[in-house]
């Protein structure tokens, strides 16, 4: 019989992994829709405004 702590030891990394995956997908969607202007701004900033 498994102890209660063993269940949480295996479940918590899965929960964290799924949360990180959802966060990465959300950031990608937001950058794809609205962030193109911001990405161009940072590219120009790194090229010293050329």
N, CA, C and O atoms as a DFTB+ gen file, in Angstrom:
200 C
 N C O
     1  1       0.833      -1.177       0.000
     2  2       0.000       0.000       0.000
     3  2       0.890       1.257       0.000
     4  3       1.863       1.344       0.750
     5  1       0.537       2.211      -0.847
     6  2       1.330       3.440      -0.933
     7  2       0.995       4.390       0.215
     8  3      -0.127       4.437       0.719
     9  1       1.994       5.120       0.589
    10  2       1.770       6.142       1.605
    11  2       1.223       7.392       0.920
    12  3       1.365       7.570      -0.290
    13  1       0.595       8.249       1.718
    14  2       0.004       9.461       1.164
    15  2       1.067      10.402       0.592
    16  3       0.805      11.075      -0.405
    17  1       2.234      10.468       1.182
    18  2       3.287      11.349       0.713
    19  2       3.838      10.964      -0.642
    20  3       4.289      11.822      -1.401
    21  1       3.805       9.670      -0.955
    22  2       4.309       9.219      -2.250
    23  2       3.424       9.703      -3.395
    24  3       3.919       9.999      -4.483
    25  1       2.131       9.783      -3.154
    26  2       1.222      10.283      -4.191
    27  2       1.557      11.730      -4.524
    28  3       1.629      12.093      -5.698
    29  1       1.763      12.553      -3.514
    30  2       2.075      13.961      -3.751
    31  2       3.463      14.132      -4.366
    32  3       3.689      15.065      -5.136
    33  1       4.374      13.254      -4.035
    34  2       5.718      13.344      -4.617
    35  2       5.697      13.100      -6.113
    36  3       6.537      13.635      -6.838
    37  1       4.757      12.304      -6.586
    38  2       4.669      12.061      -8.028
    39  2       3.695      13.011      -8.705
    40  3       3.830      13.276      -9.900
    41  1       2.723      13.526      -7.975
    42  2       1.693      14.374      -8.582
    43  2       2.150      15.820      -8.736
    44  3       1.815      16.463      -9.731
    45  1       2.897      16.338      -7.786
    46  2       3.305      17.749      -7.826
    47  2       4.168      18.079      -9.048
    48  3       3.926      19.113      -9.670
    49  1       5.156      17.267      -9.431
    50  2       5.906      17.601     -10.655
    51  2       5.027      17.622     -11.911
    52  3       5.254      18.433     -12.810
    53  1       4.035      16.745     -11.977
    54  2       3.118      16.761     -13.123
    55  2       2.290      18.035     -13.147
    56  3       2.089      18.628     -14.207
    57  1       1.814      18.457     -11.991
    58  2       1.020      19.692     -11.918
    59  2       1.868      20.891     -12.318
    60  3       1.405      21.756     -13.062
    61  1       3.098      20.951     -11.837
    62  2       3.988      22.059     -12.183
    63  2       4.300      22.028     -13.678
    64  3       4.306      23.074     -14.327
    65  1       4.554      20.859     -14.224
    66  2       4.855      20.739     -15.650
    67  2       3.696      21.181     -16.525
    68  3       3.899      21.881     -17.517
    69  1       2.490      20.782     -16.170
    70  2       1.316      21.182     -16.955
    71  2       1.093      22.687     -16.847
    72  3       0.735      23.328     -17.836
    73  1       1.298      23.259     -15.663
    74  2       1.139      24.702     -15.487
    75  2       2.158      25.476     -16.319
    76  3       1.818      26.497     -16.916
    77  1       3.397      25.005     -16.365
    78  2       4.432      25.669     -17.175
    79  2       4.094      25.558     -18.654
    80  3       4.272      26.518     -19.404
    81  1       3.610      24.401     -19.077
    82  2       3.228      24.225     -20.477
    83  2       2.104      25.170     -20.869
    84  3       2.153      25.773     -21.941
    85  1       1.097      25.308     -20.023
    86  2      -0.007      26.232     -20.296
    87  2       0.499      27.666     -20.336
    88  3       0.059      28.453     -21.174
    89  1       1.413      28.014     -19.446
    90  2       1.965      29.369     -19.421
    91  2       2.754      29.679     -20.692
    92  3       2.643      30.777     -21.238
    93  1       3.546      28.723     -21.160
    94  2       4.326      28.924     -22.386
    95  2       3.399      29.077     -23.587
    96  3       3.633      29.936     -24.437
    97  1       2.362      28.270     -23.669
    98  2       1.413      28.376     -24.777
    99  2       0.694      29.720     -24.724
   100  3       0.489      30.346     -25.764
   101  1       0.313      30.171     -23.545
   102  2      -0.360      31.455     -23.401
   103  2       0.550      32.608     -23.823
   104  3       0.104      33.518     -24.522
   105  1       1.802      32.582     -23.413
   106  2       2.751      33.629     -23.800
   107  2       2.960      33.629     -25.306
   108  3       3.037      34.694     -25.919
   109  1       3.052      32.442     -25.913
   110  2       3.233      32.365     -27.357
   111  2       2.043      32.965     -28.097
   112  3       2.227      33.702     -29.066
   113  1       0.831      32.660     -27.654
   114  2      -0.365      33.188     -28.315
   115  2      -0.429      34.701     -28.167
   116  3      -0.764      35.403     -29.122
   117  1      -0.112      35.211     -26.982
   118  2      -0.150      36.661     -26.785
   119  2       0.901      37.364     -27.635
   120  3       0.626      38.420     -28.204
   121  1       2.094      36.797     -27.728
   122  2       3.129      37.418     -28.542
   123  2       2.802      37.306     -30.023
   124  3       3.140      38.199     -30.799
   125  1       2.159      36.234     -30.420
   126  2       1.821      36.059     -31.828
   127  2       0.786      37.087     -32.266
   128  3       0.868      37.613     -33.375
   129  1      -0.185      37.378     -31.404
   130  2      -1.242      38.312     -31.782
   131  2      -0.838      39.767     -31.610
   132  3      -0.975      40.570     -32.534
   133  1      -0.343      40.103     -30.432
   134  2      -0.119      41.519     -30.108
   135  2       1.339      41.917     -30.021
   136  3       1.654      43.106     -30.066
   137  1       2.228      40.964     -29.898
   138  2       3.598      41.289     -29.559
   139  2       4.514      41.541     -30.728
   140  3       5.706      41.777     -30.530
   141  1       4.005      41.500     -31.928
   142  2       4.901      41.706     -33.075
   143  2       5.497      43.102     -33.082
   144  3       6.667      43.278     -33.421
   145  1       4.712      44.085     -32.714
   146  2       5.240      45.448     -32.616
   147  2       6.296      45.568     -31.531
   148  3       7.306      46.249     -31.710
   149  1       6.061      44.904     -30.405
   150  2       7.030      44.939     -29.313
   151  2       8.316      44.223     -29.708
   152  3       9.409      44.670     -29.359
   153  1       8.191      43.124     -30.428
   154  2       9.385      42.400     -30.882
   155  2      10.193      43.249     -31.850
   156  3      11.421      43.282     -31.769
   157  1       9.524      43.929     -32.754
   158  2      10.226      44.822     -33.691
   159  2      10.904      45.967     -32.936
   160  3      12.013      46.366     -33.291
   161  1      10.250      46.499     -31.898
   162  2      10.846      47.567     -31.101
   163  2      12.145      47.094     -30.451
   164  3      13.150      47.804     -30.478
   165  1      12.123      45.891     -29.865
   166  2      13.329      45.383     -29.210
   167  2      14.420      45.053     -30.221
   168  3      15.604      45.217     -29.930
   169  1      14.034      44.593     -31.398
   170  2      15.040      44.345     -32.435
   171  2      15.725      45.646     -32.834
   172  3      16.948      45.695     -32.963
   173  1      14.944      46.688     -33.026
   174  2      15.512      47.989     -33.377
   175  2      16.340      48.565     -32.237
   176  3      17.345      49.236     -32.474
   177  1      15.925      48.308     -31.012
   178  2      16.678      48.784     -29.861
   179  2      18.034      48.098     -29.783
   180  3      19.028      48.736     -29.437
   181  1      18.088      46.819     -30.098
   182  2      19.350      46.105     -30.083
   183  2      20.262      46.510     -31.236
   184  3      21.482      46.368     -31.154
   185  1      19.659      47.016     -32.313
   186  2      20.458      47.522     -33.429
   187  2      20.751      49.008     -33.266
   188  3      21.194      49.668     -34.205
   189  1      20.502      49.525     -32.077
   190  2      20.738      50.933     -31.753
   191  2      19.895      51.864     -32.616
   192  3      20.376      52.911     -33.049
   193  1      18.635      51.490     -32.871
   194  2      17.680      52.377     -33.524
   195  2      17.850      52.523     -35.024
   196  3      17.279      53.442     -35.609
   197  1      18.609      51.657     -35.665
   198  2      18.773      51.784     -37.118
   199  2      17.535      51.384     -37.859
   200  3      17.508      51.433     -39.088
